[in-house]
C-alpha cells in the first residue's frame, strides 16, 4: 500500500503538545473527508488554507520514496488511517553561526535544521534520475539501522556518502536539500558545514591538529541533536591521494587525521556525512577515503524535461515580479519543450542565469513576453 507522508511545518504559535495534536488531528480529519472522492490537484494548498496552526510555507505531501507527490491517483480512496504518516516540525530562522576550533579562522558553520532558507530547495532540483529520493532514502535507512543497534563493523556502515560531478550540476544544493528533508522527516537537526579551505591552509604549519580539533567539535555538537549532517564541499582538498609524490609530510598527516576523524564519528548515532567533489578520476582522492564511502553518486545535469521545469520555475519567478508576461500558456508550454531540448546538457545554474541574461539583452524592463525570451535562448 502506498504510504502518504505529510511534512507539516508548524506556526511558531503552536507550542504545546496539545496544540500539535490538534493540528495533526485536523490534517487527518481533512484527509478522511477529501479522500472519499477524487483527489483534487490543489489538495496541498487547500489543506494549508483550511488548517490553523500551519506555517505559511505549506504542507509537503510525499510518497513512500520520500519524493514529492505530483499526482494522487496512486492513493487509495478512502485513505486508511494506517497509511497516513504526519511529521510535524518547526522551520528555524536563526542566522548561520561560524565557529572556530582554535579561536582563529572559522573552521565550520552551524545552521539549525529544518531551516526556512533551505525550505524550497528540494522541489527546485531536477535530475534525469531519482538521485534525490535515492540518497534521502539511503541515509534515512542507515540512521534507522543505527537506532536498531546494528553492529557497523559487520555491515561496514559509515553513513558517509560522496556526490561527484562537474561544477554547476547542483552537488552542494542537493546535499543541502537532502539535509533539510532528513530534518523535516525526523523533526529537527543541525547542519555542520566544514570550511575545507580554512583547514587546508593550516596544514602546512599545524599538521592534523586542527582537523583533530574539528572532529572533536563535531562529536560534541552532535550529542545535543537527534540528527547532525556534516557537509564537506570540495573534499578533495582534504583527502588528496597520499600516493601523490608532490604531497608533503604535513599533508599526509592531514589526510590521516581526516580518516581518523571519520572513523570516530561513524560511531555516533544520528551523524551523517555528505561530501562533494569535482575531482574523483585520476586518483586525485585518496583510496582509503573512497573505500570508507558507503556510496558514490554522480550528479548529472538535468535532461530535457528537467531543463523545461527549471525554465518554467525561472519564468514564473520573473513573471511574479512583472518583468515577464505570458499571453498564451499553450504557446509557452510548446516553447518550453523546444528550449528544453536545446538546453540539454547544461547545468541548472547555467539555465537559470541564461533566462535572466536573455531578458536583460532584450532590453530588460517590465512586461517582456516570456515566449520571446525562450525563442532566443541557445538559438
Secondary structure, DSSP 8 states (H G I E B T S, - for coil): ---EEEEEEB-TT--SHHHHHHHHHHHHHHHHHHTTS---TTHHHHHHHHSTTB-TT--EEE-TTS-B-S--TTS-SS--GGGEEEEEE--B----EEE-SSSSS--EEEEEESBGGGTTHHHH---SS-HHHHHHHHHHHHHHHHHTT--HHHHT---EEEEE-STTSSHHHHHHHHHHHHHHHHS-EEEEEE-HHHHHHHHHHHTTHHHHHHHHHHHHHHTT-S-EEEEESSGGGTSB-TT-TT--HHHHHHHHHHHHHHHHHTTSTTEEEEEEES--GGGTB-HHHHHH-SEEEE-----HHHHHHHHHHHHHHHHHTTSEE-S-HHHHHHHHHHHHHHTTT--HHHHHHHHHHHHHHTT-SS-EEHHHHHHHTT-
